[in-house]
């Protein structure tokens, strides 16, 4: 296949040679009977640069993305310093990213208490949508990106509607509400996963989903998106909201589909995340909701690594303390094989390659306003491709990972689905055993209907 040209119909050898000669193509790649599909799109990624590059930076995150078959990722606004809550902070992100990214990168803008005057400008500047949380993040990010409450989110939605600010843009929400009665964990057993799990029960997600359903029905023109849903109990609420006219969408994550609370080892803080990995019986509800037309429309990694110290993975008295460890999972590079392996364990008909395309390419493109250029192999679309072998297996080890930190709950697991090559806009950015090309990814800014006019006095 020519790196600069892809087509949907079979070509005769003579036609191929003629095309290559006319376009002066430099390289031809023959991948035999491997699967060629549109490049994966992840709408739920934390890149912590600037400010916390040692947690995850643009170069390491986008290398991991390319090695995992992703051609586009959307960065969440929360963990960098500064967080992306203003146009100035967005510019700090984009200027840091340019020249070091291997795949295309877009950005969510942050919605926090007190930045209402920045929401429309952020959308006008090209963020894919706005993102907030209903519960404070873990320290120290909680001071930089505080939670909003229902009235503040209602006010922001009303303001956006009044200003007709990018009516198609999404408001994405980390959907956990703080409990009215705090649960006090067993401080004597901080290295047991169950000690942490009881502190974040499904009711936190259920209450948050009920809140978002109310807002979605009151603001039917605005798409509200629930990020990283882990509780199957909240999904019937989403389906009912849609029946009432609310525009509410949901993503879940590979770790909720593949990992279960029963399997988390003592001290295994690489498994800790918010919302938490729940019991196996809950997991089955998520798989049912992935079917076409179900409550869950897409899969995003919620990739959020941190240094071993923050993750309570270093030696010492704090090692393995679930109550102190930073919540977040290193999963971006492994998302495709994790989902594919988990699906195959449930039977070959559970998810097809067409379902993978829908959940990890097409629907994320729709969510982020990229459906006119990404998520399909068609004339006029970006030449973004993932070339992979669904039947090939590998064992996860730190030497395979390109992220800034290597700790992952999938270490030592045997996974099915190996990415052989990733092509971004016709550029060969990754090939198995050969590594990476140049960092030629683009900063993606959503096309805005708002026109910024600058008047200059003469």
N, C-alpha and C positions, 0 to 999 in steps of 0.2 A: 504494500500500500504506500502511496506517496504521502509523505508527511504534510505536504502543502495542499493536498486535494483528497476529498472523500466523496463517494457517491453512493446512492441508494440502489442503483441498478448494476447488474453484472456487465463488465466491459471485456471485449476481446483483447487479446494480448497486443494486437496492432494498435488498437485505440489507446491503450495504456502507454505504449512506447511513444506514440505520437504526442500524447499530452505531456509526458515527461520531457520530451525534446523541446516542445513549444514553450513550456514554463520554466525550463532550465532547472528543474527540481534536482536537488543535490543528493537526496537520500530516498531509498526505497526500503520499506520494512515489510517483511512477510511474517505474519503471526499465525500462519496455518489455520487451525480450526479453533483458536481461542475466541472468546466472546468479545465482540466490539459493541460497546454501548455508550450512550452519552456520559460525559464526565459527571461524577457525583457532585452534589451540592449540599453543603452542611450549613444550615442557618443558625447554628447554636454553638459558637466557639468563643472561648476566652483567650485572647492574645494580650499579654500583660505588659507589653511594651508600648510607650515608654514607661519607665518607673520601676517595673518589676521584670526586667528582661531575664533574670535568673530563674524566674518561674516558667515563663514561656515567651519567646520573642518571635518576631515576624519571620525571620529566616528559618528557625527550627520548626515553627508551626506549619509553615507552608511546605517545607520539605516533607514533613510527616504527612501532610495532606496529599501531596503528589504521590508519595509512595503508597498511599491508601486508595488511590484512584479518584481523589477529589480534584476538581478543576476550579471550583469556586467555594469559598467559605465566607461566612458573615460573622464579623467580630462583635461580641457583646461589649457594652460600654463600662463594665463594672470594675475590673481588677487593675486597670492601668492607673498610673499617676501622671497626669490628671485623668479622671474618668471622662467619657465623651458626653458631657452635659451642656456643652456650648459649642458654637461654631469655632471659636478659637481653639478649643480642645480637640475638635474634629480635625482641624488643620494640623495640630501637633501630631495626631495619629497618622494622617495621610503623608505628611512630610517625612515621618520616621519610616513608614512602610516603603515608600518609593525606592526602587533600586535594589531591594533585598528580598522581594517576594517571588516565589516560584509558581504560584497559582494566583488567580484573580481573587481580590479581597474587597468585600463591601463592609459596611459598618451600620450597626444600630446606633441611634442616638439615645441618650439617657433622659428619662423623665423622673425627676426627684423633686421634693418639696422646694419651692422657691425659684424654679427655673422656667416658669410658664412663659416668660418673654423670649425664651430660646427655642421653644418647640417648633413654631412655624419656620424660623430661620434655619434650624437644623434640617427640617424636611426640605426647605428650599435649597440648602447646600448639598443635598444628595444622599442623606442617610436612607437606608432601606425602610426604616420605620422607627418607632420609638419603643423603648423597653424600660420597664420598671419592675420593682419587686414589692410585694405586700408584707414581707417580713424582712427585718434588717439582715444583711449579710453578716458573715463572721468577721470579727475584728482582724485586721484594722480597716477592712474595706467598709465596714458599717459606718464609719465616720465620714467616708468620702462619697458613699452612694447610699444614703438612707432610704428606708421604705416610704411609700406613700400609703395613705389610708383611703377608704372608699370615697369620702367627700373630696379629697384632693384629686383622685383619679376622675371622678365625675366632673369636677371643675375643668380639668385638662381636656377631657373629651368634649365638653360643651364649648370650650374655647376653640378647639380645632374645628368643630362643626360650624361655629359662628363665623370663623375666619375662612371657612371653606379651604382649610389648609391641606392640600394634597389628599383629597377625599379618598383616594385608593390606598393610602399608606396605612400600615398596620400598627397597632399598639400591642406589643408582646409583653407578657406578664409572667414573672416567677410566682406561681400560684400556691403559696402557703400563707395562711393567716396565723398570727400568734394565738396561742391558746388563752382562753379567759382565765383558766386556772393552771398555773405552772406545774409541770411534772418534775419532781425532784429525783434525779437518777441516783442509783446506788454508787456512791463515791468510793465504796470499798471494792468495786469490781469494774474499774474504768477500762480494762483491757478486753472485756467481753462485749461483743457486738450488741447483744440484747440490751445492755445497759444504755447504749446510745439510742437504739431503735425505739424504745418506749417513749423517748422524749419528743419524737416527731411522728405522732400517730396519723392515720389516714384522715382524721377529722380536720387537720390543718388544711389539707388539700380540698376536702369536701366543702368547708366553709368558704375558702377562697373561690372555688368554682361557683358556688351559689351566688357570691357577690358579683363575679364576672358575668354570670348569666343575667342577673338583673340589669347590669350596665349594657350588655349586648342587646337586650330587648329594647331598652330605652334609646339606644344609638344604633339602629339597624344598618345605617350606611357605613359604619366604621367597623372594619374587621378587627376583632380582638383575638389574640393568639395566646394559648397557654403553652408555656415552655416546659420541657422535661417533666411530663406527667408520669407519676409512678403508681398512683392509686386507681385500681380498677373500679372502686366504688364511686368515683366522681364522674365516670363516663356516661352513665344514664342521664345525669343532669345536663351534660353537653348535648346529647341527642334531643332531649326535650326542649332545650333552648333553641335549637335549630328549627324544630317544629313550630315554635312560636315566632319565628322570623329573625332570631338573632344570628349574627354572622360571627360565629365562634369556632375557631379551629384549634387543634391540639397536636403537639408532637410528643413522642416518647423517645427514650434513649436505648442504645444497645445494651447497657448494663441492666436495665430493668427487664429486658427480654431474655437475657442470657444468664444472669446471676440471681441467686436466691439467698435470703437471709440465713437459711439453714446451713449454707455452705461457707459462710464467712468465718475464717479462723480467728482465734484469739490474737490480739495485737495486729490484725490485718487492716490497719488504718488506710491502706491504699484502696479499700472498698468503701470508705466513708464518702457520702455525698448528700446533698439536700435537693429534693426530698430523698429519703433513704431507699436503699434496695430493700424490698419487702419480701414477705414469705412467698413460697412457691404457689400457693393457692391463689394469691393475688395476681401472679404473673400470667396465669391462664386467661384472665379477663383481658389483659393487654393484647395477647395474641389474637383473641377473638375480635377485638376492636380494630385490628389492622386490616381486616378484610375490606374489600372495595365497598365504600359507602358507610363504613364504621366510623366511630367517633374519632379515632386517631388517623390523621391525614398524612403524617410524615414522620420520619425518624431523623433526629439530630443528635450529635454526640454529647453536647454539653461538656466538651473537652475543657477541663479546668485543672491543670497540674500545678503543683507548687514544689518548693524545695523540700528536701528530706526533713529538715528541721521543722518547717511548718506542718508537714504531714505526720510528725511524730514517728519518723522512721529511723532516726539516728539513735546510736547507743546512749544509754543513760536512764535515769529514773523516769523520764517522760515518754520513753519508747512505747508505742502501741497504745497510747491513751486515746480512746475514741472520743472522750469528752473534750479533749484539748486540740485534737488534730484538725487541720484545715479540711473542709469538705470539698471534694472535687476529684474527678477521675480522669486519668490519662487514657484516652481512647480514640482520638481522631484517626490515627493511622490504621487502627484495627477495626473500625466500624463495620466495613463491608464483610470481612470474614467472620466477625463475631455474629452478626445478624444472620448471615448465610448458614453458618454452622448450627446455630440454635434452631433455625427453621428446619434444616434437614434432620435434626434429631427428632423433630415432631412429625416427620414423614415428608417425602419428596413433594407432595402436593400442597404443603402448608403455605409456602410462599414460592412463587415462581420468579424467574429472572424479570419477567414483565412487572411483577409486584415490586421488586427491588427498584426498577426504573421509576415506577410511580411514587414510591415512598421516599426515595433518596435522590431523585433527579427532578421529576416533573412537578410534584407538589411544592417542594422547596422553591423552585423557580417561580411558581405562581405566587407563593407567599411574599417573596421579596421583589416582585415587580420585574422579574428577569425573563418572563415566559416568552418574550418576543425575540430573545437572542440566545437563551441557554435552555438545556434540558431536553433537547431533541436533536436528532440527526436529520437535518432538512436544509434545503437551499435557503440561504440568507441567515442561517444560525451560525454562531461561533463554532469553529471546528474543535470542540472540546470532547475528548474521548478517554474512556477507561478501557484498557485491554486486559482481560483477566481470565483465569482458568478456574471454573467453578468446582472442579473435582480435585485439584491439586491441594496438598496439605502442607502445613509447616508448624513448627513449634515456636511459640513466642518466647523470645529472650531479649535482654536489654541491648545486645549488639545489633538487633534488627531495627531498633527504634531511633527515629531522628529527632524526637522531642528534646527539649532542654533538660528535662528530668526523665528518668527511665522507669520509675516505679509505676506499676500497673497491676490491677487485679487479675489480668489475663496471663501473667508470667507463668511459663511452664505449660500452658494449655496447648493442646493440639487443635488447630483451626483449619477449616476448609475454605478455599477461595484465595488464590494468589494473584496479586496485581503484577502484570508483566510490563506494562507501559502506561504512561499518562501523557496526553497531548492537550495543550492549552492553546486555543486559537490557532491550531495548525503547527504549533511549536512543540517539539519533542522535549519535554521537561524532565521525564524520568523513564528509565528502563532498568528492569531487574538485572543485577550483576554489573551494570555499567554506570549506575549512579545518575547524576543530575546534569542537565544542561545549564544554561545561564538563568539567573533569576529575572525572567521576563514577564512575570505576572503583572497585571494592571490593577490599579486602584479603581474600584467600581463606584461610581456615584450615580444614584438613581436619577433618571431624567425627570426634571421638575417642570410643572406647568407654571410655576411662579417665575416671573421675570424680574431680576434685580437690575434696576436702572440707576446709573450713577450720573448725577448732574454736576457739570463742571462750569464754574463761572468763567466768563470770557472777559 
